């Protein structure tokens, strides 16, 4: 899916367990996590994130959406996505870009 091939975050298929739940050394399978990329290089460097920021990956929202369009069209060509669903994929990608390209990394939000 375009969320994976044109990412705005790191996605996992698991989550760590909070110690208060018990068994903190075990993972919670089938409950994935989304770890957003920092919006800019300076925000990334401020928190020591080694992953490229959204701005470093995509020079503009238009570039990001163009890549999402190409990824979605490839899925249509391969029979994994319906042409009628491409617009929905683009709308969702646009919303996620707006949300994540303006987010403040957690370490900065708490003064770290």
FENMOGI-V597772 format. One record per run of one state. SS is the DSSP state (@ for helix, = for strand, . for the rest). FROM is the first residue (numbers start at 1). TO is the last residue. If there is no record, write none. Layout:
<<SS | FROM | TO> <SS | FROM | TO>>
//
This chain:
<<. | 1 | 1> <@ | 2 | 5> <. | 6 | 8> <= | 9 | 16> <. | 17 | 18> <@ | 19 | 21> <. | 22 | 26> <= | 27 | 36> <. | 37 | 40> <@ | 41 | 46> <. | 47 | 53> <@ | 54 | 57> <. | 58 | 60> <@ | 61 | 77> <. | 78 | 82> <@ | 83 | 100> <. | 101 | 105> <@ | 106 | 109> <. | 110 | 112>>
//
